[in-house]
Amino acid sequence: MNGLHGIIFSYEKRNDLRELSEIRSSASIPFGGRYRMVDFALSNLVNAGMTDVGVVLHGRYQSMVDHLGTGKVWDLSRKRGGLRILPPFNYQKDWGTMPFRGKLEALAGVRTYLDTIRQDYVALMEGDLVANLPLADIYERHIKSGADITVVCGNDSFATADGTYFEKNAEGRVTEVLYNLTTPRGYRGLEVYIVSTKLLKELVDECHAKDQFSWRRDVLRAKKDTLNLRTYIWEGFAAQVRSVQEYYDRSMQLLDPAIRAELFTAQRPIRAKGADKSSTYVGPNGRCVNSLVAEGCRIEGTVENSVLFPGVVVEAGAVVRNSVLFKEDVVSANSQLAYVIADKDVIVQPGRSLMGHGTYPLVIAKGSIV
Amino acid sequence: MKKECIAMLLAGGQGSRLYVLTGEMAKPAVPFGGKYRIIDFPLSNCTNSGIDTVGVLTQYRPLELNSYIGSGQPWDLDGSDGGVHILPPYQGSKGGTWYKGTANAIYQNIGFIDLYDPEYVVILSGDHIYKMDYSDMVARHKAANAACTISVMEVPWAEASRFGIMAVNEEDMITEFAEKPKEPKSNLASMGIYVFSWQALRKYLTEDEADSNSENDFGKNVIPAMLNNGERMAAYRFAGYWKDVGTLESLWDANMDMLSPESGLDLSDESWPIYARSVNAPPTFLGSGSRVTHSAFNRGSDIEGTVENSVLSPNVVVGAGARVSYSVLLPGTVVAPGAVVEYAILGEECRIGRDCHVGGAPESAEGGKWGLTVLAPRCQVADGRQVAPGTMLDRNGEEVSK
């Protein structure tokens, strides 16, 4: 049995995701032509040998529950352990209040679940991280370094909505925990932590007793001098998708072969649900270049610099540029799309034209008929 | 547990007429249409027809087929009662034999069929590409009060002498059966798909086994014996797309048919899905210099060159400046930059070196010697090599003859 247990947090709605998060939590937003955000976190955990994973849900989780199913796709449908779905309930013990306010409150709410964890260590992740982390190595480093908590950071100060940033000393020990920065500095936290099960439970209990709920404020910042917090700096691609702009920019980055090679490395495959669709067909007059295309599409028109999910139809004379089209979208004859993110089942009627801009991608809500 | 109807799928074929292409696998495991294996068609037809118990008779190099079928989950055939069962030949206390023929294969599994005590048994073949509702055929069998129902389709009269031909009366009951007749009396060809009333079949299989002169074959022995005995034999007419992909040419044809739904082979029709165990890979990337027309591709491919009138399986690489025309590329094939592949079937994980020229158009052949070019799985073609139309290369890249 592997010594690591996984916990993924799936939060409701980050405002900057607009229409994309209206009907789902950010972890179940489609990404990369055939994935949902959470496929990355789940695959990261499973590829490190983890057999037991809990997914803590917040609001609007129906699409997430649908997606996770029994966990079979990630080999997490097991006799012992496997996938545990942890839906939210009233953490405040009062009616009519919101679900949990932070990770600690969420974990306090599923305190009995924490007692069932068979492994000595826990990897905490968020469902909106798109990365392919070598968690097995990070775990090994955690044990060797003697850290109380390993904090995984990206090697940049990239501004992500509601990001957490860390400063460290030469030994890699965390010296400062920062958030709400106007100009981010330090290393961007990927919200991936490794901690012993024992310490995690102690922290949850202590904070719960003091009505503290914020992991970064009440644990990381408050205890950075008493606990040994060590960073692990990940040099590779790591996207936290928290705004439409970030969603768009990160999607377009997938057209870069080097980034794809890193994110989809054969050593640690990202697993996703299949779509029972036939192959994609490009017609005699179709033109599709510099694009990532899933199965089951039919392309009779022009597609450039775009990401197409399964079952997208681009009819003759239609032109799709710099866009992301979700499952089963139909772009009818002679219509034009540029800088558009079209959610599932959108139909663009013949001859219509929709243009966003690289700095303001247009989002079309699920099921819209334009 | 009693079932009204179960299916037995003959998947033991070696696929000798696919020559080098089958490599280490049985014919039903050969990839098709950029996503499927041939066996996906009968298995999906079973599920879509409401048949939840399928015995798959394997014999020749079954490893790949067995691991592909696995628990049967991709076809919804992993139920707790029934599901898909792999049935290889086995040894009993009195010894055992290989499956001597199609009828003997079923004979050896009478015990399996009796477990479900079915009224009807559907006998299927593992090398046909088609979509058929078997429940419709079983309904015809019941209505005709037949002992055996054979699905037939009209073929051009000129080709009739290549098939098993049925003569029928005005009620479409079979009066005569002739295997590859020189002078066909009808153009109704057997598709090798049968429905039997189990008790009748059980009796004939036992008699057939006792006859030491029999080849233990359905078409040659069991069906003629039933006809001679005056059993009620019904024809079930099928008008949709159907192709036996037992030869390289027909396999190539069927792949090309998939590109044009007008051919009748529409795989995107969601009312009759063909399921497959899919490969986990990222979406396919089409590069800035790529040019893909009238072609199909699936997951995990990386296309920088030109692809026209071709079918690409998952994880194929077509380098910059390379051209693939009228070809079928099986999973994991790599076509290096500058290479040309025409009218070819490339086996799994073949690698075509830079600036190679593999195969050629029919017009380019000298003296009527044209044919498809076929490469065995894992064949490596060295940079710059020319491989003439009609050539077959084995996995070491050496030419082999048909």
Chai-1 contact restraints between the chains, C-beta under 6 A:
chainA,res_idxA,chainB,res_idxB,connection_type,confidence,min_distance_angstrom,max_distance_angstrom,comment,restraint_id
A,G33,B,P283,contact,1.0,0.0,6.0,A-B,restraint_1
A,R34,B,P283,contact,1.0,0.0,6.0,A-B,restraint_2
A,F264,B,P282,contact,1.0,0.0,6.0,A-B,restraint_3
A,P269,B,N280,contact,1.0,0.0,6.0,A-B,restraint_4
A,R271,B,N280,contact,1.0,0.0,6.0,A-B,restraint_5
A,G274,B,S278,contact,1.0,0.0,6.0,A-B,restraint_6
A,D276,B,P273,contact,1.0,0.0,6.0,A-B,restraint_7
A,D276,B,Y275,contact,1.0,0.0,6.0,A-B,restraint_8
A,S278,B,L267,contact,1.0,0.0,6.0,A-B,restraint_9
A,S278,B,S268,contact,1.0,0.0,6.0,A-B,restraint_10
A,S279,B,G34,contact,1.0,0.0,6.0,A-B,restraint_11
A,S279,B,K35,contact,1.0,0.0,6.0,A-B,restraint_12
A,S279,B,A296,contact,1.0,0.0,6.0,A-B,restraint_13
A,S279,B,F297,contact,1.0,0.0,6.0,A-B,restraint_14
A,S279,B,N298,contact,1.0,0.0,6.0,A-B,restraint_15
A,T280,B,F297,contact,1.0,0.0,6.0,A-B,restraint_16
A,Y281,B,A296,contact,1.0,0.0,6.0,A-B,restraint_17
A,V282,B,V292,contact,1.0,0.0,6.0,A-B,restraint_18
A,V282,B,S295,contact,1.0,0.0,6.0,A-B,restraint_19
A,P284,B,T293,contact,1.0,0.0,6.0,A-B,restraint_20
A,P284,B,H294,contact,1.0,0.0,6.0,A-B,restraint_21
A,C288,B,L286,contact,1.0,0.0,6.0,A-B,restraint_22
A,V289,B,L286,contact,1.0,0.0,6.0,A-B,restraint_23
A,V289,B,S288,contact,1.0,0.0,6.0,A-B,restraint_24
A,V289,B,S290,contact,1.0,0.0,6.0,A-B,restraint_25
A,N290,B,S288,contact,1.0,0.0,6.0,A-B,restraint_26
A,S291,B,L286,contact,1.0,0.0,6.0,A-B,restraint_27
A,L292,B,P283,contact,1.0,0.0,6.0,A-B,restraint_28
A,L292,B,F285,contact,1.0,0.0,6.0,A-B,restraint_29
A,V293,B,P283,contact,1.0,0.0,6.0,A-B,restraint_30
A,V293,B,T284,contact,1.0,0.0,6.0,A-B,restraint_31
A,A294,B,P283,contact,1.0,0.0,6.0,A-B,restraint_32
A,E295,B,N298,contact,1.0,0.0,6.0,A-B,restraint_33
A,E295,B,R299,contact,1.0,0.0,6.0,A-B,restraint_34
